Amino acid sequence: MIGKIPDTVSPMLAKSVDRPFDKGDWFFEIKFDGYRIIAIIDRRIDLYSRNKLLYTEKFPAIVKALEKLPAPIVLDGEVVVLDDKGKADFKLLQNHLKTGSGYPIYFVFDLLFYGKYDLRGLQLRERKKILKDILPEFTNIRYADHIEKEGKNFFSSVAALGIEGVMAKNSLSGYVEGQRTDDWLKVKNLQTQEAIICGFTAPRKGRKHLGSLVLGVYESDRLVYAGHSGGGFNETELAELKSRLMTIRSDHSPFELMPKTNAQVTWVEPKLVCEIRFTEWTDDGSMRHPVFVGLREDKRPKEVVREVPQKVSTLMNNHEEQGFEKFSNLDKVLWPNEGHTKKDVLDYYEKLSDYILPYLKDRPENLHRFPHGIDGPSFYQKNNTTLPAGIESIKILSDTENKEINYLLCQNKETLLYMVNLGCIEINPWNSRIQSLDHPDYLILDLDPLNIGFKQVVKAALATNDILKKIEVKAYCKTSGLTGLHIFIPLQAKYDYEQARRFALIINMIVSRNLSKITSLKRMPAQRTEKVYLDYLQNRRGQTLASAYSLRPEKGAPISMPLAWSEVNENLNPKSFNIFNALSRIKKYGDLWQGVLGEGIKMDESIERLEKMIKNLI
């Protein structure tokens, strides 16, 4: 959650590519020919252009419609004016800005903030689903729909209608503010280029006001010539443009290298940006057959560079694919103090996958997502409305919510890494598998300290194990990865959750009686300060706990590490196991957790031994 939504947002940008393509898990949308607008709806409504110019007063009807949306909320979209064929027409939009004529429509394609939640870390697929659910049907605010996977056919349909092009977006990606990434691509049907007006020539052959515009673009902070355009104007536009250009007239050329022009040029300061439609780039870097479309008041001159489409094949190769998808934002820092990144987490789980997967397979997962790192807001996600092809899931009826929840199943390394790419730092599986959902494979004794030293946790763990050994129950211990210890007892799915919970309670009651000064069974923190909480309530259907070998979202990137009982002593430091030394330890000692999935206890016999032990104590 966030305290308040930001005052402004820099929109995510797209790279231009040379051709359309088909790709699973990609969305394909119409590329609108209008003004990119970020709408911030809070105590007031602000409409910002890409370069953060305020457009609120220019689109009053859109603002009035936005007032009906639940605040606070931040939207991303494009304002256009449609022609009589339903196609966005940039000249009509410009005419509206000048005269108020026409009917502007805000096509919304992304949702960045909603309520107190920052959604930028969510997948585009999830953001658009929420957007579609909350966006009312207004005539001048519309949801920008998409098709999935079939980009080539969609582009052909768009081209046949004379529409500018197609936006291709990785539906599994987050929203990267103010940057061009390989996750958003644009495929143009009509070649367009933003250009800076650097001068103009005198009119000829009866034409009035001006002849051609001399155009430039930036290359490495240097303004270079990009051609000249004399087409696309009507007489009114020529007069208005000439008037504006005369206010920024200059005695000097803005180019370092003087371009060759076909007439004398009146130079101007490079302040106005326009949009040009053309056929192709010439060998000398000029636009062939350039036609003026209109001024781009929403663009900064310094942003104008020569837009040369990149090869789709190259960008797709740049997507680091592991089975199902490309991993996004690999350099995103998840541990600010240590500098550990998402790539570090992916590397860890990839290398540890053979060890951790046996404890995840066939178990419903409760995704704990940290889209902005360990210091940012996090959230739990049980229900997965959409998943990439190949990732398994299971629908389970929730008694508390009275609906089916679609749980993800982590069946392989690819799915594990998919979870990490969503922002999962820790992995939280059910105690039971889909083959026996009501019968856990183990019971858990969770030793959770509150304002008491770790040595007391060790003391409680050893006391617990002493009792278990006396009743011939083999138990396994691991660090929680935080300040506690977890003791697991294998059940082999022979008992239900209630039986497991009761058995855990009996063990904890005996430990608590023996160590009453340092342990407690009371759940409320205020009632157990400076005590080790003996938690038996982890043994409930649907309850989850960090898996063995799971990372934890804490300082130092600690691991929930299985231990030999000989290591559980006063010298044990639970924070000594971390993201960088875990693998070497496992290779040295092997998987100390295997027995948890082995032969289960015989609970009836164990309870009989407990009863005898209790009688001897009385």
Buried (B, 14 or more C-beta within 10 A) or exposed (E): EBEEBBEEBBBBBBBBBBEBBBBEBBBBBBBBBBBBBBBBBBEEBBBBBBBBBEBBEBBEBBBEBBEEBEBBBBBBBBBBBBEEEEBBBBBBBBBBBEEEEBEBBBBBBBBBBBEEBBBBBBBBBBBBBBBEEBBEEBEBBBBBEBBBBBBBEBBEBBBEEEBBBBBBBBBBBBBBEEEEBBBBBBBBBBBBBBBBBBBBBEBEEEBEBBBBBBBBBBEEEEBBBBBBBBEBBEEEBBBBBBEBBEEEEBEEBBBEEEBEBEEEBBBBBBBBBBBBBBEEBEEEEBBEEBBBBBBBBBBBBEBBEBBEBBEBEEBBEEBEEBEBBBBBBBEBBBBEEBEBBBBBBBBBBBEBBEBBBEBBBBBBBBBBBBBBBBBBBBBEBBBBEBBBEBBBBBEBEEEEEEEEBBBBBBBBBBBBBBBBBBBBBBBBBBBBBBEBBEBBBBBBBBBBBBEBBBBBBBBBBBBBBEBBEEBEBBBBBBBBBBBBBBBBBBBBBBBBBEBBBBBBBBBBBBBBEBBEEBBBBEEEEEEBEEBBBBBBEBBBBBBBBBBBBBBBBBEBBBBBBBBEBEBBEEEBEBBEBBBBEBBEBBEEEEBBBBBBBEEBBEBEEBBEEBEEEEEEEE
